[in-house]
Each structure stands twice: as C-alpha cells, then as structure tokens.
Amino acid sequence: MGGNAYSSTGSTGDGYEFAKKLGHTITPLAASLHGFSILEKWPKRLSGLSFTNTKIKLIASKIYETELPFLFTHSGVSGPGVFVLSALGAHENLKDKKLRLDFLSNVSYENLKSRIETDIKAHPNKKFTNTIDILVQKSFADAICIQVGVGLEKTNSQVSKKELNHTVEFLKNSEVTITGNIPGEEFVTAGGVSLDEIDNKTMQSKKCPGLYFAGEILDVDAFTGGFNLHAAWTTGRLAGESALIS
C-alpha cells in the first residue's frame, strides 16, 4: 500500500470492516456507557429523581458493583453509576439480569431499622410516609409505602413489624430487572481493533505499514469523566504526528 492513510472513518462503523480486510483482529463489539430499561413499573412514577448514596450491584455472570449517582427515567435507570455498570458488563447478555439497589448505603440495615423504630415510638400519630421521608425524598417515600403495602394514610402506630421489615428491606435491598439498553443513549463502543496489532508509540498498524489508528475504532473504552475523549484526542494527535514524520 503506497503512502500513508490520512482519512477518518468517523462513527459509521466502516472502519472496523476496513481494518478487518487489511488483516486486523476486531475484538467483540458492544455498546457501553448507557442506561438500562427495566421491567418494573413503579420507578416510572419517579422519573427524573436522582440518588447519591446508593450502592448498585449488577448480578450477572459475576457481581459488578458501584456507588455513584443514578436516576430513574421514564423507561428505566440511567446516570453515572449505571453507565459504569454498563461498561463493566458490556460483553454480557444482561437481559433479565438484576440490579440490586441499596438506597442508603451509608447506614447499616440494623441502624436503619432502629432509626425508624425510634421515630415510630416518638411520634405514633405521624403518618408512616412522613417518617420515611426524613430518610429519602418525599416522592420516593410515598412510592415505598405504596410498594410495601403500607399505603399513604397509615400512622406509625398502625404499621406492623412485617410492614416495617419490608420497608427496611426495600430501602436496603431492592431489585429491578433489566430488559435491555435504553435506545440511543449509548456513548461509546467497547471492543475494536486489537491493541496487540498497534504500535502504541506511533499508533501505526503492525499489520499494514502506513496505516494509523486512533480513537474509538481501537479496543479502548473507559468510564465517564472525559476519559474516552482524552483517549480519542491523545491517540489522534499521536497518530497524526507520527504519520507526518514517517
């Protein structure tokens, strides 16, 4: 092949086919940094509500875990914490897998139950949902009371031990079921041209001299926070400078 390759394939996906035809290995491709649509209906009532102290576990072939902000949307869950889990599990089949949510990860199960019991004893005539909204957002407290069967009108003195236990369990160990990715939200592609076939000092192909790679076409992807942009810019500059002086 004469001369150097200076053109870019952009985000059309053609680059993978070009690279493959020129002898390169393309590692498995998958969408990454996206939200999940979920089966359960109750979170839809909380669309737009965000959470900051939640530990999220993705239960797949192994357990992936993070403790970053996330939010409910009209179709599922999204936000930085969910994006991290989508990256960690990018190459897994996540349909029907579970997300386990600990909404108050900074409080132990026992301490949380004790805190609620203390408020129940101190304020027997207060509505139970108003006891819970001391801990979480009002709309979420209402949703919890509805989900565990307490309702919005029961007072603290009317709540049974079973209902209290269900409430604590909901706050500390809720589960939602993944049905798929939220369409159109994917930010990057995991997988790409194998790095074993690239000279990382110049970004030149080891298979096809004069051909340089940069950015998302490579088997490089990272979490949110500007890391994917940083990878694109640095590999792009290195590839461009190397092509000019070769």
Buried (B, 14 or more C-beta within 10 A) or exposed (E): EEEBBEEEBEEEEEBBEBBEEBEBBBBEBBBBBBBBBBEEEBBEBBEEBEBEEBBBBBBBEEEBBBBBBBBBBEBBBBBBBBBBBBBBBBBBEBEEBBBBBBBBBEBEBEEBBEBBBEBBEEBEEBBBBBBBBEBBBEEBBBBBBBBBEBBEEBBBEBBEEEBBEBBBEBBBEBEBBBBBBBEEBBBBBBBBBBBEBBBEEBBBBEBBEBBBBBBBBBBBBBBBEEEBEEBBEEBBEBBEEBBEEE
